[in-house]
């Protein structure tokens, strides 16, 4: 995942896609400018809960190394991944301490 400081826009997402492996800035983009995806990779914006004064945006990228994925598969994958990464447990670290104590 990559933190980026700036306003949320299609331009920012395309900049992230430029550096991502297996996705191009001009691949399919959702109408809300939250995801860019192809049949080989995708990037998306992670909405962190209780972001407060933080101005950095967090982006995630995924890719596959086999050729049987579809654009639809990648769109579903990046959507699920960013939603999971945005969970309070993942973004705040709550729950990880408990898991470590019990290990």
Secondary structure, DSSP 8 states (H G I E B T S, - for coil): -EEEES--SHHHHHHHHHHSTT--TTSEE-TTSSEEE-SSEEEEEE--TT-TT--EEEEEEEE-SSS---HHHHHHHHHHHHHHHTSHHHHH-TTHHHHHHH-
